[in-house]
Amino acid sequence: MHTNSTYDVKGTRAEINLSFLKKNFDEIRKNIRSNVLIAGVVKANAYGHDLHTMSDELIALGCDYLMVANLREALSIRAHIEKSGVKASVPIMVMGVTTQDDFKRAVKADITLTIFTLEDANLLNDAALSLKKTAKVHVKLDTGFNRLGYKDHHLAVEDIQKMIQMQAIMVEGLFTHLALKDRDSDAIQFNRFDHVIHALEAKGIKIPIKHACDSIGTIAYPERQYDLVRMGALLYGYCSRPTPFELIPIMTLKTNISAIKWIEAGEGVSYDYTYMVNERRLIATLPVGYADGVPRALSNQGYVIINGMRAPIVGLMCMDQCMVDITAIPNCKIGSEVILFGSALLPLGVLASLAKTNRNEILSRISMRVPRVYYRDQEICKIVDYLL
Ligand SMILES: *Cc1c(COP(=O)(O)O)cnc(C)c1O
């Protein structure tokens, strides 16, 4: 999966292939209805792939909207776009709650907000009026996830009628989020969503951008794409359901062996000697630990790939380092390349299940200590290093 070009970037790093991002985006574009907008979900540092880099790339690829979890992420993209002078811009939306104290900051930066109370709509309207601007909002409906949104759908319809009368509010969107438990539970959620859409239409209100589907929803319910789909995982190359097109994971997490030693029968490895050997073993030390985002739960459970073979993680993972058993792997040297995930031999999904978590948790926790090295057409085109 990963590129084989020669380079001298060594040490723990996340290699991210922008050509694969383009392939994934183009496949998604081809496979969703042509009048449906694509929102790129870039929250949580773009699932670890770097917020600014992914925003730039997705804008260049023709993404219609960027969506994040909170206002600070949105403001960070806005500031980056302004600084870099990118002309082709896209709207930016906060999918989570924005507190009333932040309404002015949001309106100033033209950030689309999620709201689900009339009180917030009124205050946002006041903020926008005072700035002589219009605030774009997407109203959120809770159709069963029980996280955010109007639970009372009669009230939602009443409030939306009032919101569209407000001078400085533009109700651009209406959305909900699926629990994806099974098709029956999803159908109940879709029905509740459709019910509100119809109730609004009966009153002559047509909301331009209605949306319900994230990556899995888009794949599972092609007929339910409404006006926009919210794409996170799929862009980065992951889906836990079979997709009608090929996706390529765009990130490979790598490091290089930092030390090698033989240990003798009776010796232990790492804190507490949770791993003891009863015969001579060859142990490699890797300069990567849980502070880089590799789950500590992989201690004595996971493995890495070296020279195309599996090397088990032995002993407790440390904050900055871990040890692997390389006795069975020929030709290991200091500096040998190590893949932590992202090759056909060790996909992220396998690592996630060994660590008893999901792929997104691992991606989003890859820390600022890990430089992101970007490839396009087999060549390094950019390095993001949060420390230097
Ligand atoms: C994170 C998020 C998404 C994107 O989810 P993926 O499964 O990664 O596509 C979509 N919608 C909302 C509301 C989200 O919070």
The ligand as an SDF file (V2000), in Angstrom:
LIG
                    3D

 15 15  0  0  0  0  0  0  0  0999 V2000
  -17.4840   12.6890   12.8030 C   0  0  0  0  0  0  0  0  0  0  0  0
  -18.7920   12.9240   12.1880 C   0  0  0  0  0  0  0  0  0  0  0  0
  -19.0330   12.5480   10.8620 C   0  0  0  0  0  0  0  0  0  0  0  0
  -18.0220   11.8000   10.0190 C   0  0  0  0  0  0  0  0  0  0  0  0
  -18.0670   10.4360   10.3610 O   0  0  0  0  0  0  0  0  0  0  0  0
  -17.3240    9.3370    9.4570 P   0  0  0  0  0  0  0  0  0  0  0  0
  -17.9170    8.0670    9.9340 O   0  0  0  0  0  0  0  0  0  0  0  0
  -15.8790    9.4370    9.7510 O   0  0  0  0  0  0  0  0  0  0  0  0
  -17.6440    9.6450    8.0550 O   0  0  0  0  0  0  0  0  0  0  0  0
  -20.2580   12.8670   10.3070 C   0  0  0  0  0  0  0  0  0  0  0  0
  -21.2000   13.5200   11.0250 N   0  0  0  0  0  0  0  0  0  0  0  0
  -21.0140   13.8820   12.3080 C   0  0  0  0  0  0  0  0  0  0  0  0
  -22.1030   14.5940   13.0240 C   0  0  0  0  0  0  0  0  0  0  0  0
  -19.8210   13.5820   12.9370 C   0  0  0  0  0  0  0  0  0  0  0  0
  -19.6350   13.9360   14.2150 O   0  0  0  0  0  0  0  0  0  0  0  0
  1  2  1  0
  2  3  1  0
  2 14  2  0
  3  4  1  0
  3 10  2  0
  4  5  1  0
  5  6  1  0
  6  7  2  0
  6  8  1  0
  6  9  1  0
 10 11  1  0
 11 12  2  0
 12 13  1  0
 12 14  1  0
 14 15  1  0
M  END
$$$$
